[in-house]
Amino acid sequence: MRCLFETHFHTAETSVCGSVPAAEGVRAYKEQGYDGIVVTDHYWYGFFDGVAGDWNEKAEAWLSGYRVAKAEGERTGLTVLLGMEWRCRDSAEDYLVYGFSEQDIFDLPELPDLTPAAFCALAHKRGWMVFQAHPFRPHLKRLDPALLDGIEVYNGNPRHQSRNEIAEAFARENGLLMLSGSDFHEWEDLARGGVFLNKTIKTIADFTAALREGSPARVETP
């Protein structure tokens, strides 16, 4: 079975730059024929610093968009998985992360303060996967490829100069896994990217296992 998955999806509930409520986005992806999405809301100090309360309250707030999306996915029959787009305090680079659980968010309050190298080390110790998002946008730096599982070689967001062709060449040169995503924030971003995976995907473990098997077929739309 070949599953079509969105790998880079933001919700208005959690990502400040997102303008589409989670439930509406889920319904739209279902209508577009996708089998599932991974919610990758921005995980960074700017979000957590802006939420009052202790860490448990901050974690609950960050998970809110995903939980709304998951509930709507269960209602409509779209698989909704948890991911994140992580950023550290001292740089502008973003990383798509897959394989962690909701409980990890509560258990690891130090994540926003780690360096990229320390974050990748922790992630890999726990079996997570880390892909640098849109690494060739102007003014962004590339992390040492040895620290990564892969990079996003196709980013469908039309408001940024992602230079996808350079990213793909870089991935091939460095033996990195390749990822495609719409970077969904607004309606014009809908279904502009994603991956085809050659197995049924129901859990984040299924998703990461499929990614590890090799570079999936990309989906690109104009």
Secondary structure per residue as TSV (DSSP state, phi and psi in degrees):
chain	resnum	aa	ss	phi	psi
A	1	M	-	360.0	136.9
A	2	R	-	-106.6	120.3
A	3	C	E	-105.3	136.9
A	4	L	E	-99.4	120.0
A	5	F	E	-125.1	135.3
A	6	E	E	-83.9	130.1
A	7	T	E	-104.3	-7.7
A	8	H	E	-145.5	92.7
A	9	F	E	-136.1	126.4
A	10	H	-	-111.8	149.4
A	11	T	-	-112.6	149.9
A	12	A	T	-68.3	-24.6
A	13	E	T	-67.0	-34.0
A	14	T	T	-117.0	-39.5
A	15	S	-	-90.0	118.5
A	16	V	T	-57.7	-33.8
A	17	C	T	-82.5	-4.9
A	18	G	-	-84.9	138.0
A	19	S	-	-116.7	-3.1
A	20	V	S	-107.6	121.3
A	21	P	-	-56.4	144.6
A	22	A	H	-54.0	-46.8
A	23	A	H	-63.6	-38.5
A	24	E	H	-66.2	-40.4
A	25	G	H	-63.9	-41.3
A	26	V	H	-61.2	-46.9
A	27	R	H	-61.6	-39.1
A	28	A	H	-65.5	-41.6
A	29	Y	H	-67.0	-35.8
A	30	K	H	-61.7	-43.5
A	31	E	H	-66.5	-28.0
A	32	Q	T	-81.2	-1.8
A	33	G	T	91.8	11.1
A	34	Y	-	-76.2	149.0
A	35	D	S	-88.9	-22.9
A	36	G	E	-170.4	169.7
A	37	I	E	-138.6	154.7
A	38	V	E	-111.8	120.5
A	39	V	E	-77.7	119.8
A	40	T	-	-123.6	59.5
A	41	D	-	-62.5	152.3
A	42	H	E	-62.1	125.8
A	43	Y	E	-114.7	101.6
A	44	W	S	-156.5	164.6
A	45	Y	H	-58.3	-32.4
A	46	G	H	-59.6	-35.8
A	47	F	H	-70.6	-51.7
A	48	F	H	-68.2	-36.1
A	49	D	H	-63.9	-24.9
A	50	G	T	-90.6	-0.8
A	51	V	S	-106.7	125.4
A	52	A	-	-74.0	155.5
A	53	G	S	108.5	-176.2
A	54	D	-	-82.2	-179.5
A	55	W	H	-62.2	-37.7
A	56	N	H	-59.6	-39.7
A	57	E	H	-68.1	-38.3
A	58	K	H	-65.1	-42.4
A	59	A	H	-63.9	-42.6
A	60	E	H	-60.0	-42.2
A	61	A	H	-63.5	-41.4
A	62	W	H	-65.9	-34.6
A	63	L	H	-78.9	-6.7
A	64	S	H	-61.3	-43.6
A	65	G	H	-64.1	-44.6
A	66	Y	H	-59.3	-44.0
A	67	R	H	-66.5	-36.4
A	68	V	H	-65.0	-43.8
A	69	A	H	-62.7	-43.1
A	70	K	H	-63.1	-42.3
A	71	A	H	-62.4	-40.6
A	72	E	H	-70.2	-35.4
A	73	G	H	-62.3	-41.1
A	74	E	H	-63.5	-35.2
A	75	R	H	-72.3	-37.7
A	76	T	H	-98.4	-13.3
A	77	G	T	91.5	20.4
A	78	L	-	-103.0	129.7
A	79	T	E	-72.3	127.3
A	80	V	E	-122.4	121.5
A	81	L	E	-116.4	161.9
A	82	L	E	-99.4	126.3
A	83	G	E	-138.0	-168.3
A	84	M	E	-153.9	159.4
A	85	E	E	-113.9	100.8
A	86	W	E	-90.4	144.5
A	87	R	-	-143.7	141.3
A	88	C	-	-90.0	173.6
A	89	R	T	-69.9	-27.2
A	90	D	T	-107.4	13.4
A	91	S	-	-152.7	168.7
A	92	A	-	-102.1	2.5
A	93	E	-	-79.2	147.6
A	94	D	-	-120.0	151.7
A	95	Y	E	-136.4	127.9
A	96	L	E	-85.1	127.4
A	97	V	E	-125.7	133.4
A	98	Y	E	-134.4	145.0
A	99	G	S	117.1	-8.5
A	100	F	-	-89.2	169.4
A	101	S	-	-111.8	170.1
A	102	E	H	-59.0	-40.3
A	103	Q	H	-62.7	-32.7
A	104	D	H	-59.5	-34.3
A	105	I	H	-63.4	-39.3
A	106	F	H	-73.6	-34.7
A	107	D	H	-82.7	-16.0
A	108	L	-	-125.3	67.4
A	109	P	T	-67.9	-11.3
A	110	E	T	-79.4	-9.7
A	111	L	G	-55.1	-42.1
A	112	P	G	-64.2	-18.9
A	113	D	G	-102.3	0.9
A	114	L	S	-77.6	155.1
A	115	T	-	-77.4	161.3
A	116	P	H	-55.4	-41.4
A	117	A	H	-64.4	-43.4
A	118	A	H	-67.3	-38.6
A	119	F	H	-62.7	-46.5
A	120	C	H	-62.2	-39.1
A	121	A	H	-62.8	-46.1
A	122	L	H	-63.2	-44.9
A	123	A	H	-58.9	-46.4
A	124	H	H	-71.6	-31.5
A	125	K	H	-61.7	-32.7
A	126	R	T	-93.1	-0.2
A	127	G	T	86.6	13.2
A	128	W	-	-79.8	168.1
A	129	M	E	-117.6	142.3
A	130	V	E	-128.8	123.9
A	131	F	E	-121.2	128.5
A	132	Q	E	-71.6	128.7
A	133	A	S	-82.2	141.7
A	134	H	S	30.5	60.7
A	135	P	T	-71.7	-13.2
A	136	F	T	-109.6	19.8
A	137	R	S	-65.0	148.2
A	138	P	T	-54.5	140.2
A	139	H	T	77.6	1.1
A	140	L	-	-95.0	152.0
A	141	K	-	-106.3	150.5
A	142	R	-	-92.5	132.7
A	143	L	-	-73.6	152.4
A	144	D	-	-49.6	120.8
A	145	P	G	-56.7	-26.1
A	146	A	G	-65.8	-18.7
A	147	L	G	-88.6	-10.7
A	148	L	-	-109.0	157.3
A	149	D	S	-82.8	-35.8
A	150	G	E	-173.7	-170.5
A	151	I	E	-138.3	160.8
A	152	E	E	-81.4	107.9
A	153	V	E	-91.5	-15.8
A	154	Y	E	-134.1	115.6
A	155	N	E	-116.1	120.6
A	156	G	-	-86.9	-0.2
A	157	N	-	-63.0	120.8
A	158	P	T	-80.0	-5.5
A	159	R	T	-97.4	5.0
A	160	H	S	-130.2	153.9
A	161	Q	-	-95.5	89.1
A	162	S	-	-86.0	-16.0
A	163	R	-	50.7	57.8
A	164	N	H	-60.8	-35.1
A	165	E	H	-65.8	-33.1
A	166	I	H	-70.4	-39.5
A	167	A	H	-62.0	-42.0
A	168	E	H	-65.1	-42.5
A	169	A	H	-61.6	-41.7
A	170	F	H	-62.4	-43.1
A	171	A	H	-61.8	-44.1
A	172	R	H	-65.1	-41.5
A	173	E	H	-64.2	-30.5
A	174	N	H	-107.7	7.8
A	175	G	T	64.0	35.5
A	176	L	-	-94.8	149.1
A	177	L	E	-66.2	149.5
A	178	M	E	-115.9	139.0
A	179	L	E	-129.7	146.6
A	180	S	E	-127.1	137.1
A	181	G	E	-151.4	155.4
A	182	S	-	-75.8	-24.6
A	183	D	-	57.1	55.5
A	184	F	B	-73.1	114.9
A	185	H	S	-124.5	-38.2
A	186	E	S	-128.5	168.1
A	187	W	G	-61.0	-30.8
A	188	E	G	-69.6	-11.5
A	189	D	G	-88.8	-6.4
A	190	L	T	-58.0	126.9
A	191	A	T	56.9	37.9
A	192	R	S	-94.2	-1.7
A	193	G	-	-162.0	-172.9
A	194	G	-	138.8	-177.4
A	195	V	E	-134.9	148.7
A	196	F	E	-95.9	128.2
A	197	L	E	-118.5	136.7
A	198	N	S	-89.3	44.4
A	199	K	S	-164.0	164.1
A	200	T	-	-72.1	132.1
A	201	I	-	-115.2	117.1
A	202	K	-	-122.7	-22.3
A	203	T	S	-131.3	166.0
A	204	I	H	-66.9	-27.8
A	205	A	H	-66.0	-39.3
A	206	D	H	-60.3	-43.0
A	207	F	H	-65.2	-48.9
A	208	T	H	-67.4	-34.9
A	209	A	H	-62.8	-40.9
A	210	A	H	-65.9	-39.6
A	211	L	H	-63.3	-40.7
A	212	R	H	-67.6	-21.0
A	213	E	T	-69.8	-16.2
A	214	G	S	144.9	176.0
A	215	S	-	-68.1	120.8
A	216	P	-	-76.5	160.2
A	217	A	E	-65.7	134.6
A	218	R	E	-85.2	156.2
A	219	V	-	-115.8	128.1
A	220	E	-	-131.7	138.5
A	221	T	-	-130.8	149.7
A	222	P	-	-70.0	360.0
